[in-house]
Amino acid sequence: MPALPEGSIATRYWHRLEDDRIQCDVCPRRCKLHEGQRGLCFVRGRENDQVLLYTWGRSSGFCIDPIEKKPLNHFLPGTPVLSFGTAGCNLACKFCQNWDMSKSREMDTLMDQARPEELADAAHRLGCRSVAYTYNDPVIFLEYAIDVARACHAKDIKSVAVSAGYVCPEPRRDFFAHMDAANIDLKAFTERFYKKICGGELAPVLDTLLYLHHETDVWLEITNLLIPDENDSDEELEAMCAWLAQHLGPDVPIHFSAFHPDWKMRDKPHTPAATLTRARNIALQAGLRYPYTGNVHDEKGGSTFCHQCGALLIERDWYQLGHWGLDSKGRCGQCATPLPGIFEATPGTWGPRRQPVRLHAF
């Protein structure tokens, strides 16, 4: 067997078809490949009669963020997270805000190289409580993400997946078995949107949400990016929030975030802040206890309140934490109602800083 290209590893989620093509089984696209072809994600391809991952140990860059930027509001608030991604993506969202990485077809965009142990060591030295697999979807580089997560767990550093949840059941079990928290991007609540705007399907994403909530211990939060006249109607928001309340219960946080024109959707206007507030109110009316407005300045919409007595539990001004109303066990300081999530006795103090990192500078 010829030596593998640098940065490549053999993978296991594929099978041979009767016509001698090989089908990739990582995501619902199920790309069918002849020798030398790559899947739509571009980072998995058929070579030497197997499917390789071409981005193991190679990243488009590293940055320390506040955990609230992922966004995760109920997972180690105030702590820093070391974030990184690779190239490629298995969806084709026309509004992609990281398109320079996720749509890259050039491996030379992967300027930083880091073995899993190097990433874990860097996160430890830099005081990060977690590592986030983000910027592009980590399910397409799941082997690398799993290896990093193992190295991080050995140093008591948690792993966070920021994903669209577009993944098949078997690799999904493998991937999320190594994650401590996830933010799933629920892009809309219609098959029309997923097909027309994202080149995918809604049903597998809903299946991932059900799987995470009911079959794992992964802390789950959801993001819904609202695009004017595409997925922001009262009817769609009401249907989505009703489904979430019925199937996931009232305690899964949801973040409504604002669209800005980018990549192939530059003709749409920015999302008004009032749209996010409207969505948050619809979610509250549907029985969801922790809806948030994201990427707009809205202290009330970004803060956490006790669903039982209404007390302010975690005050947020952008990514800066203010009043902390939880006791050492993560309960409301006024009525002792537990707040769902993963909390430490005291909040972190990282604040809103964003710090680019060169891993090998340390």
VOKEKE-620534 format. One record per residue: residue in three letters; z, y, x of N, C-alpha, C, CB in turn. Coordinates in steps of 0.1 Angstrom, whole numbers, plus 5000, padded with zeros to 4 digits. Glycine has a CB too. Layout:
# VOKEKE-620534
ALAZYXZYXZYXZYX
...
END
This chain:
# VOKEKE-620534
MET500049885009500050005000500050125009501250004990
PRO499150225007499050345015500350425013497850425011
ALA500650505024501850585023501650695012502150655036
LEU502750725005502750824995502650965000503950814986
PRO501951054993501851194998503251254999500951274988
GLU503351355008504651415010505151484997504551525021
GLY506451464994506951514981506751424969506451654979
SER506151304971505851224960506751094960504351184961
ILE507051044948507650924946507050844935509250944943
ALA507150714936506650624925507550634913506550474930
THR507050624901507850634889507750504881507350754880
ARG508550494870508650364863508150374848510050314863
TYR508050494843507750504829506250514826508450634823
TRP505550404827504150394825503750244822503350454836
HIS502650224816502150084815500550084815502650014802
ARG500049974818498549954819497949924805498249844829
LEU496849984802496149964789495049854791495550094784
GLU494549804780493549704781492249754787493249654767
ASP491949884787490749934793490949974807490250054785
ASP492149934813492449954827492950094830491249914836
ARG493050174820493750304823495250284823493350404812
ILE495950374828497450364829497950484819497950384843
GLN498850444811499450544802500850584807499550484787
CYS501050714808502350774811503150774799502150914817
ASP504450724800505250704788506450794789505750564788
VAL506450904796507551004797507651084784507451094809
CYS506551134779506651224768505651184757506351374772
PRO505751244745504851194734503351224736505351264722
ARG503051294746501551314749500951184753501351414760
ARG501651094760501250964764499850974771501150874752
CYS499751054782498451074789497950944794498651174800
LYS496650924792496050794796495150834808495150734785
LEU495450774819494850814832494050714839496050854841
HIS492850764844492050694854492650724868490550724853
GLU492250644878492650664891492350804896492050564901
GLY493250874901493051014906493351124896491651024911
GLN493551084883493751184873495251224872493251134859
ARG495551344868496951384865497051414850497251514873
GLY498351404845498651434831498551584829499951374827
LEU498751624816498751764813499851834820498851784798
CYS500951774823502051844830501651874845503251754830
PHE500651804850500051824863500951764874499851964865
VAL502251734872503051694883503251544883504451754882
ARG502651474873502651324873501151284872503451264860
GLY500851184880499451144881499251004886498651244889
ARG498150944884497850814888497250814902496850744878
GLU497850744911497350734925497750594930497950844934
ASN496850524937497150394942497650294931498250394953
ASP497050314919497250224908498650234903496850084912
GLN499350344903500650364898500750514894501750324908
VAL501850554887502050694884503050754894502550714869
LEU502650854900503550924910504051054904502750954923
LEU505251094908505751234906505551304919507251234902
TYR504851424918504451494930505351604934503051554928
THR506451624927507351744930508751704933507351834918
TRP508951574938510351534941510751624954510451384944
GLY511951684952512451764963511751894966512451684976
ARG510951944956510252064959510452154947508752044961
SER510852284949511152374938510352504939512652404938
SER510252574928509652704928510652814931509052724914
GLY511852784934512852884938514252854932512353014933
PHE515252914938516552894933517253024930517352814944
CYS518153024921518853154917520153114911517953234907
ILE521253204914522453184907522553274895523653214917
ASP522753224884522853294871524253284865521753244861
PRO524553364855525653334846525253224837526153464838
ILE526153134834525853024825525353074812527152934824
GLU525853184807525453244794523953274794526253364791
LYS523253284805521853314806520953194803521553364819
LYS521553074802520752954800520152934786521652834803
PRO520552974775521953024773522852914768521953134762
LEU524152914774525152834769526452914768525452714779
ASN526952924755528153014753529452934752527853094740
HIS529252804750530452724748530652624759530452644735
PHE530152644771530152554782530552634795528852484784
LEU531852614799532352684811532052834811531752614823
PRO532452914801532053054801532453134813532753114789
GLY531553224817531853314828531553254842533253354828
THR531153124843530953064856529453074861531352914855
PRO529253074874527953074879527252934879527953124893
VAL525952934877525152814877523952834886524652774862
LEU523752734895522652734904521452674896522852644917
SER520452764894519252734886518052704895518952844876
PHE517252604891515952584897515052504888516152504911
GLY513752514892512752444885511652394894512152524873
THR510552334889509452294898508252364892509352144899
ALA507052294893505852344887505552254875504652344897
GLY504652304866504152214855504952214843503952084860
CYS504352174832505052154819504252064810505252294812
ASN504951994801504251904792503951964778505051774790
LEU504152094776503752164764502752274769504952224756
ALA502152334760501152444763501352564755499652394761
CYS502652614755503052724746502252854750504552744747
LYS501652914741500853034744501753154748499953064732
PHE502953144745503853254747504753234759504753284735
CYS504453134767505353094779505653214787504652984787
GLN506953234790507453344798507753304812508753394791
ASN507553184815507553134829506253074833508753034831
TRP505153124828503853064829503353054844502853134821
ASP503853144852503453144866503953014873503953264874
MET505052954868505552834873505152714865507052834875
SER505352724852505152604843503652574842505752634830
LYS502752674843501352644842500652634855500652754834
SER501452634866500852634879500152504882501952644890
ARG498952514888498252404893498152404908496852404886
GLU499052474914498952484929500352434934498652634933
MET500352334942501552284947502152384958501352144954
ASP501352474963501952574972502852674966500852634980
THR502952674952503952754946505352694948503652764931
LEU505452574953506752514955507152544969506652354952
MET507652664971507952704985509252654990508052854985
ASP510252624982511552574986511652424985512652644978
GLN512152364995512352224995513852194997511552155007
ALA514252094989515652054990515851914985516552154981
ARG516451834993516951704989518151724980517251615002
PRO518351624971519451634962520851664969519651504954
GLU521051604980522351634987522451774992522551534998
GLU521351834996521251975000521552064988519952005007
LEU521052034977521252114965522752114961520352074953
ALA523351994961524751974957525652044967525051824957
ASP525252034980526052104990525952254988525552065004
ALA524752314986524652454984525352504971523152484982
ALA525352424960526052464948527552474951525752364937
HIS528052374959529452374962529852494971529752244969
ARG529052524981529352634990529352764983528352635002
LEU528352774973528152904966529152924954526752914961
GLY529952824952531052834941530452804927531652964942
CYS529352744926528752714913529452594906527252694914
ARG529752604894530452494886529352404881531252554875
SER528052444881527052354875525752394882526952374860
VAL524752294880523352314884522552304871522952214895
ALA521552394870520652394858519252364862520752524850
TYR518652264855517252234856516552314846517052074855
THR515752414850515252514841513952574846516352624838
TYR513552684840512252754843511052674838512152774858
ASN510952544842509952464835510752344830508852414845
ASP510152254822510952144815511252034825510152094804
PRO512552004826513051904836512651764832514451914838
VAL512251734820511951594817510751554825511651584802
ILE509851644829508651604837508951574851507551704835
PHE510151624856510551584870511951514869510751714879
LEU512051424859513351364856513851284868513151274844
GLU513051214875513551134887514251224897512451064894
TYR513651344900514351434909515551494903513351554912
ALA515551534890516751584883517851484883516351624869
ILE517551364881518651254880519251244894518051124875
ASP518451244904518951224918519851344922517851214928
VAL519451464917520251584920521551574912519451714916
ALA521451534900522651524891523651424897522351484877
ARG523251314903524151214909524851284921523351094913
ALA524051354929524651414941525651524937523551474950
CYS525351594926526251704921527551644916525551784911
HIS527451534908528551474902529551424913528151364892
ALA529051384924529851334935530751454940529051274946
LYS530351574938531051694942531751764930530151784950
ASP531851694919532451754907531651884902533851794909
ILE530351874904529551984899528751934887528552044910
LYS528752004876528051954864526551984863528752004851
SER525851914854524451934853524051974839523651804856
VAL523152074839522652144827521152124825523152294826
ALA520652074814519252064812518852174802518951924806
VAL517852254806517252344797515852294794517152494803
SER515652244782514452164779513952194765514852014780
ALA512752164762512152164749512352034741510652194750
GLY512951934748513251814741512051724738514051834729
TYR510951744744509651674741509551554751508451774742
VAL510251444747510351334756510551204748511651354765
CYS510051094753510150964747511550904748509050874752
PRO511850814739513250764738513750694751513350664727
GLU512950614758513550544769513850634781512650434774
PRO512850714785513250814796514250914791511950884800
ARG514350944779515351044773516750984776515051064758
ARG516950854773518250794775518550804790518250644771
ASP517650774798517850774813518250914817516650724820
PHE517451014813517651154818518951204813516451234813
PHE519251204800520451264795521751194798520351284780
ALA521651064803522850994807523451064819522450854811
HIS522651154826523151224838523451364836522151204849
MET523251414823523451554820524851574813522351604811
ASP525451694816526751724810526551824798527651794820
ALA525451904798525152004788523652014787525852134790
ALA523152064775521752084773521552204764521051954768
ASN520552284766520052374757518652334753520152524762
ILE518452304741517152254736516452364729517252134727
ASP515252394733514452504728513752454715513452554738
LEU514252484704513652444691512652564688514652424679
LYS511352544691510452654691510152704677509252614698
ALA510252624667509952664653510352544644508352694652
PHE510052554631510452454622509252404614511552494613
THR508052414619506852364613505952294622506052484606
GLU505352194618504352114626503152214629503851994619
ARG502852304620501752394623501952474635501552484611
PHE503152524637503452604649503352524661504852674648
TYR503952404661503952324673502552284677504752194671
LYS501752254667500352214670499452334675499652144658
LYS499552444667498752554670499152634682498652644658
ILE500452654684500952744694501452674707502152824688
CYS501852544705502552474716501752354721503852434713
GLY500752314713500052184716500852064716499352204729
GLY501852064706502751944706503151914691504051974714
GLU504251844690504751804676506151834675504451654674
LEU506551874663507951904660508851774659508051974647
ALA508351674653509151554650509951494662508351444644
PRO509251484674509951424685511151524690509051404697
VAL510951654688512051744692513251724683511551894692
LEU513051714670514151694661514851554664513651694646
ASP514051454668514651324671515551344684513451224674
THR515051424693515951444705517251514701515151534715
LEU517151614692518451684687519351584681518051794678
LEU518851494672519651394666520251294676518851314656
TYR519451254686519951164696521051234704518751124706
LEU520851354709521851414717523151434710521351554722
HIS523051474697524351504690525051374686523951584677
HIS524351274682524951154676525151044685524151114664
GLU524451044696524450924705524950954719523150854705
THR525251074723525651114736526851204736524551184744
ASP527451224748528551324749528051454755529651264758
VAL526751474756526251594762526551714753524651584764
TRP527051814759527351934751525952004747528252034758
LEU525752024734524452074730524452214724523851974719
GLU523552294728523252424722521752434720523852544730
ILE521352524711519952534707519452674708519752484692
THR518252694712517652824713516352824703517252864727
ASN516252934696515052954687514453094690515452934672
LEU513353094697512653224700511853264688511753204713
LEU512053384683511453434671510253524674512453504662
ILE509053484669507853554672507353614658506753464678
PRO507153744658506753814645505553744639506453964648
ASP505753714626504753654617504253514621503553744617
GLU505053454630504653314634505753214630504453304649
ASN507053244632508153154629509353224625508453064641
ASP509253354620510453434617510653464602510353564624
SER509953384593510153414579511453364574509053344571
ASP512053424563513253374557513153234553513653464545
GLU512053194548511853054543511952954554510553044536
GLU511352984566511352894577512752884583510352924587
LEU513353004584514753004590515752934581515153154592
GLU515652954568516552884559516352734559516252934544
ALA515152694560514852544561515452494574513352514560
MET515152564585515652514598517252504598515152604609
CYS517852614594519352614594519952514585519852754591
ALA519352494573519852394564519752254571519052394551
TRP518652224578518452094584519452084595517052084591
LEU519752184603520752174614522052154608520652304622
ALA522452224598523752204592523952064586523952314581
GLN522952014580522951884574523051774584521851854564
HIS522151784595522051664604522851684617520551654607
LEU523251804621523951814633525351874630523251914642
GLY525651924618526951974614527052124618528051904622
PRO528152184615528252334616528552384630529352374606
ASP528852294639529452344652528552354664530552254655
VAL527252314662526352324673525852474674525052234671
PRO526152544685525652684686524152694686526252744698
ILE523652804680522252834680522052974685521552804666
HIS521052994694520753134699519453174694520853124715
PHE519353284687518153344683517753454693518253404668
SER516553434699516153524710514853594707515953444723
ALA514653704713513553794710512353764719513953944712
PHE511153754713509853734720509453864726508753684710
HIS508753854738508053974743506653924747508754034755
PRO505654004746504253964748504053904762503254074746
ASP503453794763503253734776502153624775504553664782
TRP501653594787500553494789499453504779501153354788
LYS499353414769498253414760498553474746497753274758
MET499753534745500153604732500553744735501353524726
ARG499653824741499953964744499554054732499154004756
ASP499053994722498654074710499754084700497454014703
LYS500854014702501954014693502954124697502653884691
PRO503654194688504654294691505954224696504954384680
HIS506854304702508154254705508954224692508954354714
THR509854134693510654094682511654204680511353964683
PRO511754264668512854364665514154304666512554434652
ALA515154384670516554334671517054294657517454434677
ALA516554364647516954344633516554204628516354444623
THR515454144634515054014631516053904635513653974637
LEU516653934647517653834652518853844644517953874667
THR519253964640520453984631520253914618520754124629
ARG519053924612518653864600518753714601517253894595
ALA518253654612518353514615519753464616517553474627
ARG520553544623521953504625522753504611522753604634
ASN522453604602523053604589522553484581522753734582
ILE521353444582520853324575521553204580519253314577
ALA521753194593522453074598523853074593522453084613
LEU524553184593525953184588525953144573526553324589
GLN525053194565524953154551524753004549523853234544
ALA524052944559523752804558524952714562522552764566
GLY525952784567527152714571527252684586527152584564
LEU526352744594526452724609527552824614525052754616
ARG528452774622529652864625529352944638530852774627
TYR528352914646528252984659526853014662528752894670
PRO526253104653524953154656525053284665524153184643
TYR524153304674524153414683522853484684524553364697
THR522853614687521653684690521553694705521653834684
GLY520353674710520153664725519153764730519753524729
ASN519253794743518453894750518154024743517053824753
VAL519154064735519254204730520654254731518754214715
HIS520854384732522254434733522954434719522254574739
ASP523754334717524454314704525754254706523554234694
GLU526754334708528054274712528654184701529054384715
LYS528454214689528954134678528154004677528954204664
GLY526854014678526053894677526053804689524553934675
GLY526553854700526753774712528153724715526353854724
SER529053764706530453724708530853604699531453844705
THR531953534703532353414696533653454687532653304705
PHE533553404675534753434666535253304660534253524654
CYS536553294658537153184651536553164637538653194651
HIS536053044634535553024621536653014610534652894620
GLN537852994615538952974605539653104601539952874611
CYS539953184611540653314608539953434612542053314616
GLY538753424618537953534621538253614634537953634610
ALA539253564642539753634654538653624664541053564659
LEU538553734672537653734684538153644695537453884689
LEU537253544698537653444708537053474722537253304703
ILE535753504722535153534735534253664733534253414740
GLU534653774739533853894737532753894748534754014738
ARG531553924744530453934754529654064752529453814752
ASP529454134763528554244764527454214773529354384768
TRP526254174768525254114776525953984782524654204787
TYR525953974795526553854801527853874807525553794812
GLN528453994803529854024808530853984798529954174811
LEU531853904802532853864793533953974792533553734797
GLY534553994780535654084778536854014773535154194769
HIS537254044761538453984756538353824755538754034742
TRP539353764759539453614759540553574750539653554773
GLY540253514738541253484728541553334727540753534715
LEU541153254737541453114736542753084744540353034742
ASP543452984740544652944748544152844758545752874739
SER545052784766544652704777544052574773545952674786
LYS544152534760543552414755542252444748544452344747
GLY541652564748540452594742540552614726539452494744
ARG541752654722542052684708542152834705543252604703
CYS541952874693542153004689543653044692541853024674
GLY543853164698545153204702545953254690545053314711
GLN545253274678545953324666546353204657545153424659
CYS545353114654545653014644545552864650544653024633
ALA545252854663545252724670544152634666546552654668
THR543052694659541952614656541152584668541052684645
PRO540752464671539952434684538552494683539852284686
LEU538152544694536752594695535952484701536652724703
PRO534852434694534052324700533352374713533052274690
GLY533352284723532752324736533452264747532652474737
ILE533152304759533752264772534352384779532852184781
PHE535652394779536252514784537352484795536952594773
GLU537552574804538652564813539752654809538152594828
ALA540952644815542152714810541852864811543352684819
THR541152914821540753054821539253064823541553124833
PRO538653174819537253194820536853224834536753304811
GLY535553204838535053244851534853394851533753174854
THR534653444863534453594865533153634871535653644874
TRP532153544870530853574876530253694871529953454875
GLY530253714858529753834852528153824850530053964860
PRO527453944850526053944847525153924859525654064840
ARG525753904871524953904883523853794883525853884895
ARG522753834889521653734892521353734906520453754883
GLN521553624913521453624928520453524933522853594934
PRO519253564937518253474943518853404955516953544947
VAL518453284958519053204969517953144977520053104963
ARG518153154990517353064999518252955004516653155011
LEU517952834999518852725002519152705017518352594996
HIS518152715025518252685039518752805047516952625044
ALA519152905041519753025048521253005050519453155040
PHE521752895046523252875047523552765057523852835033
END
